Amino acid sequence: MRLVDHVQSGDWLTRARIRLWAAALLGFSTLALLVVAATSDGWTDYQGRPLATDFSCFWTAGQFVLEGKPALAFDPPALHALQIATFGPETPFYGWLYPPFFLLVAGLLAAMPYPVALASWLAVTILLYLVSIRAILRTASAAGAGPGAPAPDPLWLLLALAFPAVFVTIGHGQNGFLTAALLGGALAVVDRRPILAGVLLGLLVYKPQFGLLIPLALVAGGRWRTAMAATVTVVAFAGVTQVLFGPEPWRAFLAESGAMRTQVLESGSAGWHKLHGVFAWTRMWGGSVGLAYALHAAVAVPAAIAVAWAWWAPVRPALRAAALLVGTLVVAPHSHDYDLMLLAPAMAFLVTDAMRHGFDQSEKTLFAVVFVMPLFTRVVAEHGLLPLGTIAALALLVTIMRRCIKVARAQSRPAASSRRESLQTPVVS
């Protein structure tokens, strides 16, 4: 068989190979993390950076919360000064880019010593991520199978942990696990427990760039109870932060948000190779800010329309969920390496659906490429100027929509045949 035939059929992707490669990825990630831990010096790594670099901004912002000065989290000089005092004079600046909602979490974390807070944060959020993936697999496997549906294949746990974005998220101490757990978990239960789904979606408000498509999808799908529950959760969340912190953090957040957008998104202060999306892709290739916004809109608007249609059309729930998860990454103007964790629940929905209803040509190969892709996105973008993460997300969204269209057409044919038969049936007077 020719190589192209192997790629298109996906026959090369056997269960034994999946298990072997997943174990190798997990082993590599574990070894790399152990090396970082073994070569660390107290709270810093061998390069003098805080362990789990980005987590340092969570913990130091939380220190301001405990001191009764939460608005200082949005003051870059004050935050950097605290980071230097905590981790050493060579500490780079790790900015606080979240609305005041997330200060509630930061304050809880800051009540613990840094290593304990980091370990607790990662343990809890990884557990939530795994619970959400298992819920997705059980829901998708049970669709149409009745109460006697089999439990998910045990291989799921190895794959969930071996997904390279897991390694990236742990290395940064970031919130990718929590984001994937909230959005993936909400979509797993939206049909059975719409109020719980709304609460989970409302809690995602700490990442507002990932909430752009959620109202659109819920309205298109007529999920009014979920939308109401999400709205109430956001309002309640805002009320709690107002009561605990007062208005100052909100004023500081709004005042600093323009500078955050300019520095992080438009100027790429963190490095374009770390970001994903058409906007970052355009800027990385030397395009102007105006061109980047225009091209991003040219992709984001059709993607949003496609996701809304998927939630309105008669397609399977797993496909709707996958479309929203991947579309969220495509539409978001700013996403990082660890945000690729959203692809984990998307792949869980999509692969389970494909195993039940069949894989289309080249899908197995695409899914395998998307799975390993987060391991290489940063280095390939930095040295080869190739945005693998953006390309993979777009390819996956196109694949999902192709499956949605196929299902919708199949659903419409029986209805059309029924109408034709009724028209052809003679009327007996």
VOGU-523490 format. One record per residue: x, y, z of N, C-alpha, C in turn. Coordinates in pm, whole numbers, plus 50000, padded with zeros to 5 digits. Layout:
BEGIN
XYZXYZXYZ ...
***
This chain:
BEGIN
500844988050000500005000050000500885012550000 500535022349918501295034649911501175042650040 502175051350063502165059650183500905068150191 500505073950079499315082550079498075074650118 498025061950078496875053650115496855050750264 498055048550322498145046550468497665058950542 498075070850492497695083250558496185085350550 495615082750434494185085050416493335075050493 493765062550497492975052350565493135052950716 494325057150762494595057150905494875043450961 495095033550873495325019950920496635018650998 497535028050976498825027751047498635030551197 497515036751234497285040951372496615029451448 497385019551483496855008151557496795011151706 496035002851777495925004551922497275003051991 498074993451945499394991352006500275003651987 500235009651869501045021651844500545033451927 499235034851938498685045652019499165044452163 499085032352218499515030152355501015032952371 501825028052277503275029852285503655044552276 503105051652180503465065752161502955074352276 501755071452325501225079052438502095076852561 502505064252585503375061452699504715068652683 505245069152560506505076152536506375091152562 505265097052516505035111252541504895114152690 504145105752760503975107752903505305105852976 506095095952935507395093752997508325105452974 508335110752852509185122352822508785134352906 507495137052915507015148452992507355146953140 507145134953193507435132553334508915134253363 509765128953275511215130253294511645144953289 511095152553194511445166753183511055174353309 509885171553362509445178353484510295174353604 510695161753610511565157253719512935163953712 513445165853592514725172753575514625187153624 513535193853588513335207753634513275208253786 512545198853845512425198653991513765195654057 514535186253999515805182354059516865193254049 516765201553946517755212053926517295225553980 516165225654052515655238254106516415242154232 516315254854264516955260154384515875267154466 515285259654558514205265554636512975267554550 512565280054533511355283254458511645286854312 512895285854269513275289754133513905277854060 513835278253926514435267653846515895270653817 516505262553734517945263953709518285276753634 517305283253573517525295953504517185307953592 516845305353717516515316253808515085321153797 514255314153721512855317953708512025310853815 510875316453852510025309353948509605295753893 509535285753979509005272853936507595274653883 507305267853771505995269453705505755284253681 506545289853595506735304253577505475312853596 504425310153518503245318953521502485318153653 502635306953723501945305753852502405316453950 503615321553929504135331854019503255344254021 502635347453906501755359353904500465356453980 499985343853978498795340454057499095342454206 500225336954249500555336754391500885350754443 501635358554364501995372054410500785381454406 499925379954305498685387854304497845384254425 497845371554462497105367354581497655373354708 498965376154712499545382654829498935396554849 498705403654738498045416754749496615415354801 495955404554761494605401954812494645400154963 495585392255011495695389755155496075402355232 496795411355167497175423955231496065434255226 494955430955160493855440455148494065450855040 494965447954943495265457254835495115450254699 493975444354669493845436454546494045444354418 493795457454421493955465454300495405465954255 496365463554345497775464054308498165452654214 497325442454203497595431854106497625437253964 496905448453941496845454453809497855465653791 498765467153888499825477253883501135470053850 501565469853722502745462153684503995465153766 504355477853793505555480153875505445474054015 504285475454078504115469954213504165454654210 503525448754111503515434154102504915428754073 505635435353982506995430753951507925432354071 507755443054144508575445154263508365433854364 507125429754381506845418754473507425405654420 507355403454291507935391254233509445390954250 510095402354234511545403054255511885400554401 511115406454490511365404454633511135390054675 510245383154603509915369354640510865359254578 511205361154451511945350854378513385354754343 513755367254359515125371154330515185382754232 516345389754229516455402054149516405399953999 516645387753949516645385153805515295380253754 514295380553839512985375053802512335383453691 511965377153579511225384453475509845388353528 509195397453457507865401753497506815392153443 505955387453530504815379153491503555386753527 502905392253423501795401353445500485394253479 499635401553548498305396753584497355401253475 496775391753400495965394853282494505391053299 494065389253422492725383953446491825394353513 490515393553490489585402453560489565399053709 488985407753792489015405653937488405392553985 487595385953903487035373053943488115363453992 489215362953916490245352953943491065356354067 490915368254119491615371754243491095363554360 489865358654351489335349854456490185337254466 490525331454352491375319554349492785323154393 493295334454344494665338454378494825340454528 493825346354591493905348454735493965335254812 493185325454769493235312354833494605305754816 495165306854698496475300854673497565307654754 497475320754768498505328254840498495325354990 497425319455040497375316055182498265304255215 498805297555111499705286155131501115289755087 502135283055139503495284955086503525281854937 504415288354866504435287354719504445272754670 505375264154717505375250354664504095242754695 503535244954814502285238154850501145243354763 501105256354743500055262254659500145256954516 501355256254463501545251254326501105236754315 501545228454408501175214254405499665212554419 499045220154508497605219154529496835223654405 497275234754348496635240254227496655230054114 497825224354087497955214953978497175202054006 497235197254128496535184754162495025186354145 494485197154197493025199154191492565201354047 493285209753972492825212753836493035200953741 494095193153760494275181053679493145171253707 492785169753833491695160753869490385165253804 490105178353808488895183453743488915180853593 490065182553532490225179853389489925165153358 490485156053437490265141853413488805137953436 488185143753539486765141053564485925145553444 486255157253388485475162253274485665153453151 486885148753126487125140053011486355126953027 486385121353147485635108953170484135111353151 483635122653197482225125853178481885126953030 482775133052953482565134352808482495120552743 483435111952778483485098752717482265090252754 481855091152879480675083552921479415088852852 479315102152840478145108052776478095104452628 479245106052561479285103252417479105088452389 479665079752475479535065352454478115060652478 477425067052572476065062952607475015068552512 475385078052425474405084252335473765073752245 472485071652267471755061952186471995047552225 472805045152332473135031352366472325026252484 471555035152552470725030852664471515029552792 470875025452899471515024753030472625014353038 472675004752947473704994452953474944997952873 475175010652845476335014752765477635010852835 478635006352758479895002252819480665014252874 481525011552972482375022053027483415026052923 483975038152934484995042452839486185032852837 486825031952721488025023952706489075028652806 489705019552883490695023752983491865031552926 492085030552794493185037852731493005052952743 491785057552774491515071952778492385079152879 492655072752994493425079553099494855082053054 495465072252989496825074052937496855085352834 495895085452743495845095852640495605109652701 494715110352799494405123252861495635129152929 496435120752993497625125453063498805127652969 498845120152858499965121152765499815132752667 498625138552657498425149952567499465160652598 500315164452503501445173352533501075186852595 499865191752571499455204252633499395202952785 499255190652835499295188252979500675192053033 501715187652965503085191053003503315206153000 502805212652895502955227152882502265234352997 501055229953030500295236353136500955234653272 501485222753300502185220553426503435229053432 504165229853323505385237853321505145252453348 503995257453307503645271453333502875273253463 502385262153521501515263453638500235270753604 499765269253481498685277553431497305271253452 496295277953396494905274153422494275266553306 495085260753218494545253253105493675241553147 494055234753257493235223553305491865228353350 491835239553421490565244853470489685249253355 490265255953257489495260453141488885248553066 489695238353042489205226452972488145219353053 488325218853186487355211953272486005219053272 486035232353281484775239853288483995239153157 484675242053045483965242052917483635227852873 484605218752884484325204952846483275198652935 483385200853066482395195253158481005200653134 480895213653106479585219553079478945213252956 479735211152852479195205452729478855190652745 479505184152840479185170052865477815168352931 477395178253008476145176853084475035186053037 475275193952932474315204252894472945198552859 472885186452804471595180552767470865174552887 471615169352985471015162653099470825171853219 471775180953239471725189953356472035204153310 471065210653246471315223853187471695234553288 471175233853409471505244053510472965242753551 473415230453579474815228253613475725232753500 475335229753377476145234153262476265249353260 475175256253289475225270853292476125276253401 476095269953516476985274153625478445272553584 478785261153524480165258753481480595268853375 479695271853283480005281753179480175295653241 479355298853340479475311753406480805313253478 481305302453538482595302953607483755305353512 483535302753383484585304853284484825319653255 484085328353321484185342653295485575348253328 486375340853403487735345553432488605345653307 488155338953200488835339353070487855345052968 487595358052971486525363652888486725361552739 487975360452691488185358452548487665344952499 487415335652594486895322652556485375321852571 484755332852602483305333052617482585339352500 483305342552393482695349852282481615341752210 481835328752194480895320552119479825314052205 480025313752336479095306552423477665312052415 477435325252430476055330252417475445327352281 476265328852177475775326252041475325311852025 476115302452077475765288252065474515285052146 474425290252266473275287252351471995292852292 472045304852238470845310752176470455302952051 471475299651966471185292251843470575278651874 471015272551985470505259452022469275259952110 468795271952143467615273152227467845268352370 469075269552419469405264952555469195276452654 467935280152673467625292052753467905289952901 467645278052954467915275553096469415276153124 470195270653035471645271153052472145285553042 471635292952946472035306952931471675315053054 470485312853109470075320153228470955316453347 471245303553364472095299353475473485305253462 474015305953341475335311953319475315326853354 474265333753312474155347953341474075350653490 473255342853559473115344553704474445341753774 475175331753727476475328353786477455339853770 477505345653652478425356853629478065368753718 476765371853727476325383153810476665380453957 476415368254003476715364854142478205365354169 478995360454073480455360754084480935375154095 480385383854011480765397954015480355404354147 479185400654198478735406054326479645402054441 480105389454440481015384854545482315392654542 482875394654423484135402254414483925416754457 482765422254425482485436054466482395437154618 481735427554681481585427854827482935425954896 483735416454845485005413154911486105423254883 486145428354760487275436654719486935451354696 485645454354682485275468054652485445471354505 485205483754467485245487454325486645489754269 487655491654356488975495354307489585485354210 489535472254237490115462954139489455463854001 488145466553999487475467853870487935480453797 488105491253872488605503553808490015501353754 490835494753834492215492153792492245482853671 491385472853670491325463553558490935470753430 489895479053436489445486253318490485496153270 491175502553364492205512253327493405505453263 493725493353307494905486453258494625477753136 493345474953107493015465553000493495470252863 493455483352838493955488452711495435486152695 496195488452802497635486052797497935471152780 497135462752847497315448152830497125444152685 496055449352623495785445952483496925450452394 497415462552417498475467952332499775460052348 500155457152472501435450652497501415435852463 500395428852510500385414252496499885410052358 498785415852313498185411552188498795418652067 498765432052069499175439351949500695440151933 501435441452044502895442352036503595429052059 502875419252109503465406052128504605405852227 504435412552341505525413352439505945399652489 505035389952489505385376352535506035368152425 505985373152300506515365652187505395359752103 505395362751973504335357951885504315342651879 505505336351896505575321851884504845314751997 504515321852104503785315852216502275317052201 501835325252106500405328052091499825320651971 498515319151972497815312151864496675320751814 496295318551691495215326151630495695333651508 494765337351423495115344151299495745357751327 495305364551433495895377551467497395375951493 497745366651583499165364551616499935359551494 499295351151414499925346051293500305357651202 499375366951180499635378351092500755387151147 500715389951277501745398351337503115391551333 503145378451352504405371051348505045371951209 504225372651107504735373550971504955387950925 504835397551018505165411450987503995420050945 502785415050954501625422950917501325433851019 500675444250976500325455351065499215451251161 499015459451264497945456751359496585457051290 496375466951202495105467951130494835455751044 495875451150972495725439350887495435427050972 496105426151088495895414651176494455414051225 493905425551264492495425851308491565422051192 491865427051072490995424250957491015409450921 492185403350918492285389250883491685380550992 491885384651116491285376951226489765377251215 489215388951187487765389951171487275381751051 488075381650943487685374250823487575359350850 488325354350948488245340250986487265338251101 487275347351199486455345651319484955346351289 484555355451201483125356951172482545344451107 483165339151000482635326650945482685315051044 483725314651128483805304051228482655305151328 482345317451370481235319551463479915315451400 479715318951273478485315251204478385299951193 479515293551165479525279051152479165272251284 479715277151393479415271351524477955273551559 477435285551533476025288251561475125278951479 475475276951354474685267751270474725253551326 475915249151372476045235651427475145233751549 474945244351626474065243351744472585244551706 472315250251592470925251451546470495239351464 471405233551389471085222751295470885209451366 470265199751299470065186451359471315177851349 472325180951430473555173151431473715166851570 474605157151579474805150051705475415159251810 475035157551938475545166152045477075166452053 477725155152031479185154852038479825164051935 479235164851817479765173551713479535188251747 478355191251802478105205151845479125209451950 479375200652046480315203852153481725205952098 482155196952011483495198151953483625211051872 482565214551800482595226851721482775239051810 482065239551923482185250952013483575251552077 484125240252117485445240052180486525244752083 486535239451963487565243351867487295257351814 486025260551790485695274051746486105284551847 486035281251975486465290552079487925294152063 488765284352032490185287152008490385295451883 489645292551778489805299651652489385314251664 488305316651736487745330151744488475338851847 489015332751952489665340552058490835348652000 490885361652027491995369651976493315366752044 493265360952163494495358252239494395344552306 495255335352267495345322452335496805318152337 497155310552439498535306752465498695291752446 499945286852461500215272552447499315264252538 499195268352663498425260452759496935260752729 496475270652652495065271152614494715260252512 495735254052453495475242852364494885230952439 494825231852571494135221652650492685220252606 492095230652547490715229552499490575219052390 491685215652324491615205352221491405191452280 491755189652408491585176452471490105172552480 489235180652541487815177052540487225176752399 487695185652311487205185452173487515172152106 488745167252123489125154452064488365142952130 488095144052260487335133552328485935132352267 485275143652246483955143452181484055137952039 485025142951965485095140051822485495125551795 486495120551866486955106951842485895096851885 485235099551997484175090452041483035089951940 482685101451885481645101751782482085094151658 483355095951618483855089051499483935073951520 484275069651640484335055251667482945048951661 481935056651694480565051351689480005051851547 480305062651473479665064851343480615063551225 481885060751251482835058651142483725070751118 484985067951082485945078451049485875081450900 485955094150865486065097950726487525097150682 487755098950555489095097650499490065107450564 491205102450604492325110250662492045115450803 490875112750860490575118250992491475112451101 491735099451096492585093451198493965099951199 494515102251082495835108551073495785122851125 494735130151089494605143951139494505144151290 493715135251348493565134951494494895131951561 495685122951502496995119751559497925131751553 497895138951442498745150851427498345161651527 497045163851541496565173951636496955170051779 496915157151809497255152551944498695155851981 499635153351894501055155451928501485169951906 500695177651832501085191051790501525200351903 500865200852021501305210552122502745208952169 503335197252145504715195152184505675203452098 505245207151977506145213651882505755227851846 504595232551890504105245451840505075256851866 505595257651989506415269252023507725269351945 508425258151942509735257851876509605259651726 508565253751665508375255151521507995269551486 507145275851566506765289751540507945299151561 508745296451663509875305351694510965304551588 511275292651540512405290951449511975289051304 510735284951282510275282851146509135291951105 508655300451197507565309851171506315302751117 506115290351160504955282751116504015280651234 502825286451230501885285651343501115272551346 501745262051392501125248751390499805248451468 499765255151584498555254851664497365260651592 497565271851525496475278251451496035269651333 496995264251261496685255651146495915243351191 496355237251300495685225151350494255228151394 494055239351464492705242851509491785245451390 492275252351288491455255051169491125242051095 492125233251082491885220451013490865212151089 490965212351221490035204551302488625210251292 488495223551291487175229651280486535226351145 487335226651038486805223150906486325208550905 487095199650968486715185650974485415183751052 485285190851164484055189851244482865194751164 483015206051096481895211551021481525202550903 482505196050844482205186650736481355175050787 481685170150907480875159550967479485164651002 479395177051052478085182851086477205183950962 477775188550852477005190050727476525176450678 477405166550689477055152950646475875147650727 475905149750859474815145050945473525152750916 473645165950901472445174050876471775170250745 472565167250643472005163050515471305149550528 471915140550604471305127450624469985128650699 469915138150792468685140250868467595146350781 467995154750686467005161650603466415152650496 467145142250452466645133550345465375125950383 465325119750503464055113050539462875122550544 463095134750595462005144450602461515148150462 462505150050370462115153550234461375142050167 461845129550191461165117950134459745116650188 459585119350318458255118550380457315128850319 457825140850292456975151150232456555147150091 457515141450014457185137349878456125126349877 456275116749973455305105949979453915110950013 453865120850104452555126250143451905133650028 452725140149946452175147349831451675137849724 452345125949715451985116549610450835107449651 450495107149780449395098549827448045104049781 447265096249712445965101649664445025104649780 444285115049763443325118949864441995112049837 441495104749936440215097749921439115106449976 438185109749895437085118349939435925109849985 
***
